[in-house]
C-alpha cells in the first residue's frame, strides 16, 4: 500500500525516477511534487521506471500526462519504461503505453511515440 | 434577652493567636482598645439617658458620607475586618499590654469613628432596652428607638431567632448579635443590598453565559436554513420570550417566518409560515432595515394583527424586535414577546442572542447556496436517460463518489441519429470535483455538437480529442484527460443490432451472449485530450435479440474490497458475475453490476460507478445464426465507411 519514488541522474543526461508500490489518488501528489522539483532544477528528460510499480489508477495516469506536458513545454519529455502486470494493462487500455513509450535507441523518443 | 439565644459566629483563627483570659476576652486584640473606648463613650452617653440625647450626640456624618468615603480615610472596615469582628466571640485577644493605652490627647472621637462604620450599631442593656443607636442603624431601622426595648421595634430580623439576613424596607440587611459584658449586647446591622444585588447580577450573568453557550453549541453546526431558523426560535423560548417570531428578509417578494411559543417547563411549539413582503408589519420592515424598533404599543399591535400572538391581546403583551446581522445588513429580525406581567426585558441578552442567531443563519444560507450551486451543476451533468431507439433496450447505473460536491467524473449519454440509430458513449474524466465537472461539461457539449457532423465513431472520437485539446490547452499542466467508449448503434434489417464502437483509452466493453457467455470486446485506443491525432481503435459487434453489450467505468473493476479489503474487483470477477445472466433485461444487468461492485467494496467508499447496457430486443434468433465481434484496429485515415460494410 506504500509508494516511493527515488531518482538518480541517468547516463546521457536526464533523470531516472524509480517508482515502487501503488500510485493512486493518495500517492500521485508525491510523484507530481517530485516531477515539479526536478523540472524546477532544470531536468528536461525524465525516464520513469515502473518495474516495481504494482498499481496505477487514473490519477497516476494523470500524473504521467501532466509530467509529460510540463516537460514538453520546456522542450523535454517524460517517458515510461518497465511496466508489468496491472500497470502495463492500464497503460495499454488507456493507450498511454504508446504515447509515453521509451525508445532507448533514439535521442528524442517523442519522434517515434506518436503513430 | 434570653441567654440561650446567644448567636455565635465562628471564623477560623490562626492557632498562634491562642486564647488569653482577661478583661479583653471576646474582642479581637486589634479592636480591643477601640472597643473599650467605644463602650466607654456609650456609657458616657447613657448617663444622659434619653434617646434624643443619644441621637443629638451623634456626629454630623451621614451614612451616605460614610459609604461614599474612602475606606482608608473614613475608617470604614473592610470586609475582612468585618469578618474578623464577626469572630470576636471566638477569637481571643492578646493581652491588653500588647498595645499601649492611648493618652487622652490622642484618643479618637469614638462617636465619629462609629459614624463612619458601614455597619450600624444598636447597643442594648441587660434588659434588652436600646441604649445606643448609630446613625447608620437609625437610617436602616427607623423602627428601633433608643430607650425602648429592641423587641418593641417589631422588626422580625432583630427578634429572637431572627435570620442573619432579612429584607427590610426594600433593603437587604445582615445582622450580627454580639454579647457584651454585663449581659449587654450589640447588634451590628449592615446594608448588604448592593452586595447581594451584585451576587444576583453575577448569577444572572453566569446564566446568560450558559444560555449563550448552549445557543452557540446548538447553532454552531451548519444546518439547513429552515432548520436553523426553527432552532433559533426554539432556543429563544422560554429564556428570552414566551413567544419568539423570526422573520427572514424576503426572497422573491415573500418573507418566511418561524414562531415558537410556550411557557416555562414545556417544550416550545414551533410553526412557520409565509408573508407577502408587502404585508410585513412596519416594525419588522424597520427591523430588517437595521433599526431596532422601540418596544412600543404599535409593535405589539402589529404582531397581534399578524396573528403571531395567538390568544393574546395587545394590552396583555410586551414585545421587542431586534435585527439579526447578516453579511450585508440584517438578514432577519427576531420578535420576542412576553405576557406583560412576566416581562423580563433583558435587551442585552436578546441582542447577544441575535448576533449568534444571525451568524448561524448566515452560515446556513451560505451552505444552502453552495448546495444549490452544486445541485444545479450536478443536475446539468447528471447522465440523462438514453434516447429511445427501435430494437434497443437500455440499462443504466450511475453512482457518483461521495465527494463533497457529489459530482463525479464518469459520464454516459446518447444522441438520436436521423437514420434511426443512435450515438452512445460512456467515459471517465480525470480529476474530481468542480474541475472534473467542468471538463465533463465541455466533453458533453462537444459531443452534442460533433455528432451532427460526424457519425463514424472513430472519426467522432478523433474530433472530440481535437476539441478537447483546444479547450484544455490552458489546463495542460494539470494532466487532464478523458477515456471514452463511443459507439453508434443501428437496428439490423435481419433482426438484432449492429454496434460500431471506438475506443478512447477506456476499458473494453463486455458482450453477454445468448448462450450466457461473456465476451470482452477487443477494443483499444488512446485516452483523449492528451495528444493530437491519437490512435483510435474501432470494432463492430453484432447483437442478436437477447444479447447485451455492457459499457462500464473503472469504478467497477478498480473497486477495492474482498477478503483482504484492498483487492481489486477486476474484469474477471465482473465477467463471472454476468455469466449466465443473459435472460435478464438491460436495466437489471446494469443494476447487477452496480450491486456486485458495492458488495465487493470493503469500506463502502468508492470511485464513480457508471454502467451503460444495450440489449437487442425482438424475437429470439434462429438457432444457427451466431455472430462474433469483429475487431478492426484502424488509423484515422482508414476508418471511413467500414461500419457500413460490416453491418
Interface residues (C-beta under 8 A of the other chain):
Chain A: X1 X57 X58 X59 X61 X62 X63 X64 X65 X66 X67 X69 X70 X73 X86 X92 X93 X94 X95 X96 X98 X99 X114 X115
Chain B: X428 X430 X431 X476 X477 X478 X479 X480 X481 X483 X504 X505 X506 X507 X508 X524 X525 X526 X527 X530 X531 X533 X534 X535 X554 X558 X566 X568 X635
